[in-house]
């Protein structure tokens, strides 16, 4: 059973259907129905940066360049409306951050930057070889992953090794 507060601070009990008990479909006497107004969530530049996985300086530059709309809140801080931030985060995921040296975030510690020396595609699986300095790393992954990453011989990539798994990141 759920309850809501009426203007008199009395509890009005609701049946599972959402209609007040004893009301039988009519509005409880003396209680006017107020429209539900959802307050839009907004985020400071720092909060938005944390959610997007970038530095506050990067988020501020994007806002200054007009890539994401900002406004001033009651305290004078620049904030981004939640809907705008959500749309921008989808845009970033589809098109990338637009910065060549944007950091890659991962929990994998052992990174081997190198060059792709071979890509062998099967119907479902693929084999990718990376030469990272004196190290030759071979990774077995899905064909779909190779195609999504756009892996080709001669391109720069980073092999990340965790336990017995090799993760490949593009530059």
N, CA, C and O of each residue as an XYZ file, in Angstrom:
684
protein
N       0.845     -1.170      0.000
C       0.000      0.000      0.000
C       0.891      1.233      0.000
O       1.878      1.279      0.733
N       0.558      2.230     -0.810
C       1.345      3.466     -0.837
C       0.501      4.601     -0.305
O      -0.725      4.499     -0.276
N       1.130      5.675      0.115
C       0.377      6.821      0.616
C       0.984      8.091      0.072
O       2.140      8.114     -0.349
N       0.193      9.152      0.083
C       0.689     10.466     -0.308
C       0.174     11.463      0.701
O      -0.802     11.182      1.396
N       0.799     12.612      0.802
C       0.376     13.632      1.742
C      -0.631     14.556      1.080
O      -0.402     15.033     -0.031
N      -1.738     14.810      1.750
C      -2.694     15.811      1.292
C      -2.256     17.145      1.869
O      -1.331     17.203      2.679
N      -2.926     18.228      1.449
C      -2.549     19.563      1.912
C      -2.634     19.686      3.432
O      -1.906     20.480      4.027
N      -3.516     18.907      4.067
C      -3.682     19.000      5.520
C      -2.700     18.111      6.255
O      -2.772     17.986      7.478
N      -1.779     17.489      5.525
C      -0.768     16.590      6.067
C      -1.371     15.268      6.553
O      -0.684     14.481      7.204
N      -2.661     15.014      6.241
C      -3.268     13.726      6.561
C      -2.877     12.745      5.473
O      -2.696     13.131      4.318
N      -2.748     11.489      5.833
C      -2.431     10.472      4.841
C      -3.706     10.051      4.124
O      -4.736      9.835      4.763
N      -3.646      9.934      2.826
C      -4.740      9.418      2.027
C      -4.286      8.049      1.551
O      -3.280      7.940      0.849
N      -5.007      7.013      1.921
C      -4.614      5.658      1.539
C      -5.112      5.359      0.141
O      -6.219      5.746     -0.233
N      -4.275      4.660     -0.639
C      -4.609      4.285     -1.999
C      -4.695      2.780     -2.103
O      -3.917      2.054     -1.483
N      -5.649      2.315     -2.896
C      -5.671      0.907     -3.250
C      -4.624      0.699     -4.317
O      -4.053      1.673     -4.807
N      -4.353     -0.521     -4.689
C      -3.367     -0.816     -5.729
C      -3.690     -0.121     -7.043
O      -2.787      0.142     -7.838
N      -4.953      0.180     -7.284
C      -5.343      0.826     -8.537
C      -4.965      2.294     -8.568
O      -5.030      2.925     -9.623
N      -4.569      2.850     -7.427
C      -4.193      4.261     -7.380
C      -5.352      5.170     -7.021
O      -5.178      6.386     -6.952
N      -6.545      4.603     -6.787
C      -7.708      5.398     -6.418
C      -7.808      5.411     -4.896
O      -7.669      4.359     -4.271
N      -8.049      6.590     -4.271
C      -8.157      6.640     -2.813
C      -9.252      5.706     -2.317
O     -10.302      5.581     -2.947
N      -9.003      5.048     -1.180
C      -9.997      4.158     -0.604
C     -11.258      4.941     -0.294
O     -11.190      6.049      0.237
N     -12.411      4.371     -0.622
C     -13.690      5.022     -0.355
C     -14.065      6.057     -1.384
O     -15.163      6.607     -1.312
N     -13.197      6.351     -2.348
C     -13.503      7.376     -3.330
C     -14.280      6.814     -4.501
O     -15.014      7.547     -5.164
N     -14.132      5.527     -4.769
C     -14.831      4.853     -5.864
C     -14.745      5.646     -7.158
O     -15.742      5.821     -7.858
N     -13.571      6.113     -7.462
C     -13.362      6.784     -8.735
C     -13.564      8.285     -8.696
O     -13.304      8.949     -9.699
N     -14.014      8.854     -7.589
C     -14.177     10.304     -7.514
C     -13.030     10.894     -6.696
O     -12.367     10.172     -5.952
N     -12.792     12.193     -6.827
C     -11.725     12.861     -6.087
C     -12.144     12.955     -4.633
O     -13.284     13.308     -4.332
N     -11.215     12.637     -3.716
C     -11.502     12.721     -2.288
C     -11.987     14.121     -1.956
O     -11.453     15.112     -2.454
N     -13.012     14.192     -1.104
C     -13.637     15.464     -0.783
C     -12.653     16.432     -0.140
O     -11.954     16.070      0.806
N     -12.595     17.655     -0.645
C     -11.737     18.681     -0.085
C     -10.294     18.620     -0.539
O      -9.489     19.466     -0.148
N      -9.947     17.633     -1.359
C      -8.577     17.511     -1.829
C      -8.571     17.725     -3.334
O      -9.124     16.915     -4.079
N      -7.960     18.793     -3.781
C      -7.878     19.080     -5.210
C      -6.690     18.341     -5.803
O      -5.648     18.209     -5.161
N      -6.846     17.864     -7.021
C      -5.734     17.186     -7.683
C      -4.818     18.227     -8.317
O      -5.244     19.020     -9.157
N      -3.586     18.211     -7.910
C      -2.591     19.123     -8.469
C      -1.836     18.389     -9.563
O      -1.579     17.192     -9.435
N      -1.478     19.082    -10.633
C      -0.702     18.413    -11.678
C       0.675     18.032    -11.149
O       1.273     18.756    -10.354
N       1.162     16.890    -11.602
C       2.488     16.443    -11.190
C       3.507     17.149    -12.074
O       3.462     17.031    -13.299
N       4.407     17.868    -11.463
C       5.431     18.601    -12.188
C       6.780     18.005    -11.824
O       7.226     18.097    -10.680
N       7.418     17.400    -12.799
C       8.735     16.826    -12.558
C       9.789     17.915    -12.715
O       9.787     18.660    -13.695
N      10.670     17.997    -11.760
C      11.732     18.996    -11.821
C      12.887     18.443    -12.648
O      13.346     17.325    -12.414
N      13.352     19.226    -13.609
C      14.424     18.792    -14.492
C      15.736     18.751    -13.720
O      16.121     19.724    -13.071
N      16.409     17.622    -13.799
C      17.723     17.477    -13.179
C      18.730     18.272    -13.999
O      18.714     18.217    -15.229
N      19.591     19.000    -13.334
C      20.666     19.699    -14.036
C      21.979     19.359    -13.349
O      22.010     18.981    -12.178
N      23.069     19.503    -14.111
C      24.389     19.088    -13.645
C      25.380     20.229    -13.807
O      25.347     20.960    -14.798
N      26.256     20.374    -12.830
C      27.332     21.354    -12.960
C      28.328     20.829    -13.997
O      28.272     19.663    -14.388
N      29.226     21.690    -14.429
C      30.240     21.277    -15.393
C      31.071     20.116    -14.828
O      31.369     19.160    -15.544
N      31.438     20.201    -13.561
C      32.224     19.138    -12.928
C      31.474     17.815    -12.866
O      32.048     16.759    -13.133
N      30.183     17.870    -12.511
C      29.381     16.651    -12.464
C      29.241     16.042    -13.860
O      29.356     14.829    -14.035
N      28.991     16.901    -14.847
C      28.862     16.425    -16.227
C      30.164     15.791    -16.694
O      30.147     14.750    -17.351
N      31.291     16.408    -16.363
C      32.593     15.860    -16.754
C      32.786     14.464    -16.172
O      33.243     13.558    -16.868
N      32.438     14.288    -14.900
C      32.586     12.989    -14.249
C      31.701     11.949    -14.942
O      32.140     10.821    -15.170
N      30.462     12.315    -15.277
C      29.555     11.380    -15.946
C      30.012     11.031    -17.356
O      29.788      9.917    -17.829
N      30.659     11.995    -18.033
C      31.134     11.768    -19.402
C      32.508     11.119    -19.444
O      32.947     10.669    -20.502
N      33.199     11.063    -18.293
C      34.521     10.447    -18.251
C      35.609     11.328    -18.812
O      36.588     10.829    -19.368
N      35.452     12.650    -18.673
C      36.461     13.597    -19.158
C      36.816     14.548    -18.027
O      36.185     14.527    -16.971
N      37.822     15.380    -18.247
C      38.205     16.360    -17.227
C      37.214     17.522    -17.249
O      36.572     17.766    -18.271
N      37.084     18.244    -16.129
C      36.229     19.432    -16.114
C      36.659     20.467    -17.165
O      35.815     21.168    -17.723
N      37.964     20.563    -17.432
C      38.437     21.496    -18.460
C      37.891     21.125    -19.836
O      37.497     22.001    -20.605
N      37.868     19.837    -20.145
C      37.338     19.391    -21.430
C      35.854     19.704    -21.522
O      35.391     20.213    -22.543
N      35.096     19.404    -20.456
C      33.662     19.700    -20.451
C      33.422     21.201    -20.594
O      32.495     21.616    -21.291
N      34.242     22.007    -19.947
C      34.112     23.471    -20.042
C      34.407     23.949    -21.463
O      33.716     24.825    -21.982
N      35.442     23.366    -22.095
C      35.755     23.740    -23.489
C      34.605     23.375    -24.418
O      34.260     24.147    -25.313
N      34.010     22.200    -24.212
C      32.873     21.794    -25.043
C      31.703     22.764    -24.859
O      31.031     23.127    -25.824
N      31.468     23.177    -23.612
C      30.383     24.132    -23.349
C      30.699     25.484    -23.982
O      29.821     26.107    -24.578
N      31.945     25.943    -23.859
C      32.344     27.226    -24.461
C      32.213     27.202    -25.974
O      31.887     28.216    -26.590
N      32.467     26.041    -26.574
C      32.378     25.907    -28.030
C      30.941     25.704    -28.508
O      30.683     25.662    -29.711
N      30.006     25.578    -27.559
C      28.606     25.407    -27.930
C      28.211     23.975    -28.262
O      27.127     23.740    -28.795
N      29.079     23.018    -27.954
C      28.750     21.612    -28.244
C      27.654     21.098    -27.327
O      26.917     20.183    -27.693
N      27.538     21.679    -26.136
C      26.464     21.336    -25.206
C      25.971     22.643    -24.584
O      26.764     23.503    -24.201
N      24.646     22.773    -24.492
C      24.033     24.017    -23.999
C      24.149     24.109    -22.481
O      23.966     23.120    -21.770
N      24.454     25.309    -21.997
C      24.507     25.552    -20.554
C      23.635     26.746    -20.227
O      23.265     27.526    -21.104
N      23.316     26.874    -18.954
C      22.602     28.045    -18.438
C      23.132     28.322    -17.043
O      23.872     27.510    -16.488
N      22.766     29.443    -16.477
C      23.194     29.782    -15.112
C      22.082     29.411    -14.140
O      20.911     29.697    -14.390
N      22.452     28.769    -13.024
C      21.451     28.458    -12.002
C      21.305     29.644    -11.056
O      21.899     30.698    -11.283
N      20.517     29.476     -9.998
C      20.255     30.558     -9.039
C      21.525     31.061     -8.372
O      21.597     32.219     -7.962
N      22.530     30.192     -8.260
C      23.796     30.564     -7.625
C      24.796     31.165     -8.603
O      25.883     31.581     -8.203
N      24.433     31.214     -9.888
C      25.332     31.758    -10.888
C      26.256     30.733    -11.521
O      27.076     31.080    -12.371
N      26.131     29.459    -11.113
C      26.973     28.408    -11.695
C      26.420     27.991    -13.051
O      25.211     28.007    -13.279
N      27.337     27.615    -13.950
C      26.897     27.083    -15.239
C      26.455     25.643    -15.045
O      27.180     24.834    -14.465
N      25.267     25.330    -15.530
C      24.744     23.973    -15.410
C      24.241     23.506    -16.771
O      23.951     24.311    -17.656
N      24.145     22.196    -16.914
C      23.656     21.567    -18.137
C      22.395     20.803    -17.757
O      22.400     20.008    -16.816
N      21.312     21.049    -18.495
C      20.075     20.326    -18.238
C      20.274     18.841    -18.517
O      21.005     18.464    -19.433
N      19.620     18.006    -17.723
C      19.769     16.565    -17.834
C      19.479     16.020    -19.226
O      20.206     15.159    -19.720
N      18.419     16.519    -19.862
C      18.078     16.042    -21.209
C      19.173     16.404    -22.213
O      19.513     15.602    -23.083
N      19.722     17.608    -22.089
C      20.804     18.024    -22.992
C      22.051     17.173    -22.779
O      22.721     16.788    -23.737
N      22.356     16.882    -21.515
C      23.533     16.065    -21.210
C      23.351     14.640    -21.732
O      24.291     14.043    -22.257
N      22.141     14.095    -21.586
C      21.871     12.744    -22.078
C      22.041     12.687    -23.590
O      22.663     11.760    -24.110
N      21.492     13.674    -24.299
C      21.616     13.707    -25.762
C      23.079     13.856    -26.176
O      23.523     13.216    -27.129
N      23.828     14.697    -25.464
C      25.231     14.907    -25.788
C      26.045     13.638    -25.537
O      26.941     13.317    -26.317
N      25.742     12.911    -24.451
C      26.490     11.689    -24.161
C      26.247     10.633    -25.234
O      27.156      9.876    -25.576
N      25.023     10.577    -25.768
C      24.737      9.646    -26.873
C      25.511     10.064    -28.114
O      26.068      9.219    -28.814
N      25.550     11.369    -28.389
C      26.309     11.893    -29.533
C      27.794     11.543    -29.402
O      28.428     11.151    -30.381
N      28.346     11.683    -28.200
C      29.753     11.342    -27.981
C      30.003      9.856    -28.227
O      31.001      9.475    -28.840
N      29.087      9.029    -27.743
C      29.263      7.583    -27.910
C      29.216      7.184    -29.381
O      29.918      6.264    -29.800
N      28.398      7.867    -30.156
C      28.290      7.552    -31.583
C      29.445      8.099    -32.390
O      29.949      7.432    -33.294
N      29.869      9.319    -32.065
C      30.865      9.970    -32.898
C      32.217     10.161    -32.275
O      33.115     10.701    -32.921
N      32.399      9.743    -31.050
C      33.683      9.937    -30.376
C      33.764     11.314    -29.766
O      32.913     12.168    -30.016
N      34.777     11.524    -28.974
C      34.938     12.779    -28.242
C      35.424     13.911    -29.124
O      35.281     15.078    -28.762
N      35.991     13.593    -30.263
C      36.474     14.640    -31.143
C      37.859     15.131    -30.778
O      38.345     16.093    -31.372
N      38.502     14.497    -29.822
C      39.850     14.880    -29.427
C      40.762     13.691    -29.632
O      40.458     12.586    -29.183
N      41.869     13.907    -30.300
C      42.786     12.817    -30.594
C      43.407     12.218    -29.345
O      43.617     11.007    -29.269
N      43.703     13.063    -28.363
C      44.383     12.563    -27.183
C      43.434     12.382    -26.002
O      43.854     12.490    -24.850
N      42.144     12.106    -26.281
C      41.198     11.847    -25.202
C      41.603     10.541    -24.514
O      41.911      9.554    -25.183
N      41.602     10.536    -23.192
C      42.060      9.339    -22.487
C      41.095      8.183    -22.642
O      39.894      8.377    -22.831
N      41.638      6.970    -22.559
C      40.851      5.756    -22.574
C      40.802      5.246    -21.149
O      41.847      5.134    -20.507
N      39.611      4.931    -20.627
C      39.482      4.489    -19.259
C      39.274      2.982    -19.229
O      38.398      2.450    -19.911
N      40.081      2.308    -18.438
C      40.007      0.866    -18.336
C      40.597      0.430    -17.008
O      41.384      1.151    -16.395
N      40.206     -0.762    -16.572
C      40.788     -1.310    -15.349
C      41.995     -2.192    -15.665
O      42.676     -2.670    -14.758
N      42.253     -2.403    -16.946
C      43.358     -3.264    -17.358
C      44.657     -2.481    -17.256
O      44.774     -1.395    -17.822
N      45.638     -3.029    -16.534
C      46.873     -2.304    -16.234
C      47.972     -2.453    -17.281
O      48.693     -1.492    -17.547
N      48.117     -3.624    -17.876
C      49.237     -3.891    -18.767
C      48.887     -3.520    -20.203
O      48.205     -4.273    -20.898
N      49.353     -2.362    -20.641
C      49.036     -1.866    -21.975
C      50.262     -1.973    -22.877
O      51.373     -1.619    -22.481
N      50.042     -2.467    -24.096
C      51.110     -2.614    -25.081
C      50.718     -1.866    -26.352
O      50.103     -2.451    -27.243
N      51.068     -0.572    -26.449
C      50.766      0.146    -27.683
C      51.629     -0.385    -28.820
O      52.820     -0.642    -28.646
N      51.020     -0.542    -29.968
C      51.773     -1.079    -31.096
C      51.036     -0.879    -32.398
O      50.190      0.006    -32.531
N      51.381     -1.737    -33.372
C      50.800     -1.636    -34.698
C      50.214     -2.997    -35.073
O      50.804     -4.039    -34.788
N      49.041     -2.973    -35.719
C      48.388     -4.210    -36.145
C      49.187     -4.771    -37.318
O      49.383     -4.097    -38.329
N      49.647     -6.022    -37.170
C      50.451     -6.650    -38.226
C      49.689     -7.709    -39.003
O      50.095     -8.079    -40.104
N      48.581     -8.206    -38.441
C      47.791     -9.212    -39.162
C      46.367     -9.236    -38.625
O      46.138     -9.090    -37.424
N      45.420     -9.422    -39.528
C      44.019     -9.602    -39.165
C      43.501    -10.764    -39.987
O      43.477    -10.698    -41.216
N      43.089    -11.824    -39.320
C      42.539    -12.997    -40.007
C      41.086    -13.140    -39.585
O      40.795    -13.382    -38.413
N      40.167    -12.990    -40.548
C      38.737    -13.041    -40.260
C      38.154    -14.397    -40.623
O      38.408    -14.919    -41.709
N      37.378    -14.963    -39.718
C      36.598    -16.161    -39.983
C      35.138    -15.762    -40.084
O      34.821    -14.572    -40.097
N      34.245    -16.739    -40.155
C      32.820    -16.429    -40.221
C      32.332    -15.769    -38.944
O      31.528    -14.839    -38.995
N      32.810    -16.241    -37.799
C      32.371    -15.722    -36.503
C      33.533    -15.136    -35.704
O      33.381    -14.104    -35.051
N      34.673    -15.781    -35.754
C      35.829    -15.370    -34.953
C      36.872    -14.674    -35.813
O      36.821    -14.721    -37.043
N      37.821    -14.028    -35.141
C      38.925    -13.355    -35.833
C      40.173    -13.466    -34.980
O      40.103    -13.674    -33.769
N      41.315    -13.324    -35.632
C      42.607    -13.323    -34.954
C      43.323    -12.048    -35.339
O      43.457    -11.739    -36.523
N      43.785    -11.304    -34.340
C      44.489    -10.036    -34.577
C      45.863    -10.130    -33.940
O      45.995    -10.536    -32.786
N      46.892     -9.750    -34.703
C      48.259     -9.721    -34.174
C      48.716     -8.275    -34.088
O      48.494     -7.477    -34.998
N      49.360     -7.957    -32.967
C      49.906     -6.618    -32.748
C      51.378     -6.767    -32.390
O      51.744     -7.587    -31.548
N      52.209     -5.970    -33.035
C      53.632     -5.913    -32.699
C      53.823     -4.688    -31.821
O      53.661     -3.559    -32.282
N      54.166     -4.905    -30.563
C      54.355     -3.828    -29.599
C      55.813     -3.866    -29.150
O      56.165     -4.574    -28.207
N      56.654     -3.094    -29.837
C      58.083     -3.154    -29.541
C      58.578     -4.555    -29.845
O      58.336     -5.060    -30.941
N      59.270     -5.203    -28.902
C      59.764     -6.556    -29.154
C      58.691     -7.637    -28.930
O      58.954     -8.821    -29.136
N      57.490     -7.229    -28.511
C      56.443     -8.194    -28.159
C      55.433     -8.375    -29.292
O      54.926     -7.400    -29.848
N      55.149     -9.637    -29.625
C      54.086     -9.963    -30.587
C      52.919    -10.497    -29.779
O      53.046    -11.509    -29.089
N      51.776     -9.819    -29.862
C      50.595    -10.244    -29.125
C      49.529    -10.697    -30.111
O      49.299    -10.054    -31.136
N      48.883    -11.811    -29.790
C      47.834    -12.358    -30.638
C      46.563    -12.416    -29.811
O      46.566    -12.909    -28.683
N      45.462    -11.902    -30.385
C      44.182    -11.911    -29.691
C      43.133    -12.584    -30.558
O      43.032    -12.317    -31.756
N      42.349    -13.463    -29.935
C      41.204    -14.071    -30.600
C      39.963    -13.343    -30.107
O      39.718    -13.264    -28.903
N      39.192    -12.819    -31.029
C      37.995    -12.078    -30.685
C      36.940    -12.311    -31.757
O      37.197    -13.008    -32.739
N      35.783    -11.746    -31.582
C      34.728    -11.952    -32.569
C      34.983    -11.108    -33.809
O      35.630    -10.063    -33.747
N      34.470    -11.575    -34.921
C      34.562    -10.820    -36.168
C      33.861     -9.465    -36.011
O      34.336     -8.443    -36.505
N      32.729     -9.484    -35.315
C      31.972     -8.256    -35.090
C      32.814     -7.213    -34.359
O      32.773     -6.034    -34.711
N      33.579     -7.631    -33.345
C      34.429     -6.701    -32.596
C      35.494     -6.097    -33.498
O      35.763     -4.898    -33.423
N      36.107     -6.921    -34.356
C      37.128     -6.418    -35.280
C      36.518     -5.385    -36.218
O      37.122     -4.344    -36.475
N      35.329     -5.667    -36.728
C      34.675     -4.732    -37.649
C      34.268     -3.448    -36.948
O      34.421     -2.365    -37.513
N      33.744     -3.547    -35.706
C      33.361     -2.345    -34.952
C      34.562     -1.461    -34.662
O      34.460     -0.236    -34.733
N      35.709     -2.071    -34.332
C      36.923     -1.308    -34.058
C      37.593     -0.810    -35.337
O      38.445      0.077    -35.297
N      37.200     -1.387    -36.469
C      37.819     -0.998    -37.735
C      39.280     -1.409    -37.816
O      40.089     -0.706    -38.421
N      39.626     -2.539    -37.214
C      41.018     -2.978    -37.181
C      41.498     -3.407    -38.562
O      40.860     -4.218    -39.233
N      42.634     -2.848    -38.974
C      43.263     -3.172    -40.255
C      44.768     -3.201    -40.063
O      45.306     -2.556    -39.162
N      45.427     -3.942    -40.905
C      46.885     -4.007    -40.863
C      47.441     -2.601    -41.064
O      47.015     -1.869    -41.958
N      48.409     -2.236    -40.207
C      49.069     -0.942    -40.322
C      48.524      0.117    -39.392
O      49.142      1.172    -39.246
N      47.388     -0.123    -38.756
C      46.854      0.914    -37.872
C      47.406      0.760    -36.457
O      47.804     -0.329    -36.043
N      47.422      1.859    -35.734
C      47.894      1.872    -34.359
C      46.799      1.317    -33.457
O      45.624      1.639    -33.635
N      47.173      0.495    -32.501
C      46.230     -0.082    -31.542
C      46.984     -0.401    -30.258
O      48.214     -0.455    -30.250
N      46.256     -0.608    -29.197
C      46.853     -0.961    -27.914
C      46.267     -2.283    -27.452
O      45.049     -2.429    -27.356
N      47.133     -3.244    -27.165
C      46.697     -4.516    -26.589
C      46.782     -4.362    -25.080
O      47.802     -3.921    -24.550
N      45.724     -4.723    -24.399
C      45.693     -4.653    -22.937
C      45.530     -6.069    -22.403
O      44.614     -6.794    -22.789
N      46.429     -6.444    -21.516
C      46.458     -7.806    -21.017
C      46.039     -7.824    -19.550
O      46.598     -7.110    -18.717
N      45.046     -8.655    -19.256
C      44.599     -8.851    -17.882
C      44.411    -10.347    -17.698
O      43.598    -10.965    -18.386
N      45.147    -10.916    -16.789
C      45.139    -12.354    -16.565
C      45.497    -13.052    -17.872
O      46.597    -12.854    -18.388
N      44.609    -13.850    -18.408
C      44.890    -14.539    -19.675
C      44.144    -13.921    -20.840
O      44.150    -14.483    -21.935
N      43.492    -12.764    -20.637
C      42.735    -12.114    -21.708
C      43.513    -10.954    -22.302
O      44.222    -10.250    -21.582
N      43.390    -10.748    -23.596
C      43.999     -9.604    -24.265
C      42.866     -8.733    -24.779
O      42.021     -9.202    -25.542
N      42.839     -7.476    -24.372
C      41.859     -6.512    -24.830
C      42.543     -5.584    -25.811
O      43.681     -5.175    -25.577
N      41.883     -5.242    -26.899
C      42.489     -4.359    -27.897
C      41.718     -3.059    -27.933
O      40.495     -3.057    -28.073
N      42.439     -1.940    -27.806
C      41.873     -0.601    -27.907
C      42.469      0.069    -29.125
O      43.656     -0.091    -29.409
N      41.663      0.811    -29.840
C      42.209      1.594    -30.949
C      42.697      2.926    -30.413
O      42.236      3.397    -29.373
N      43.622      3.521    -31.122
C      44.214      4.786    -30.684
C      43.251      5.926    -30.847
O      43.585      7.066    -30.526
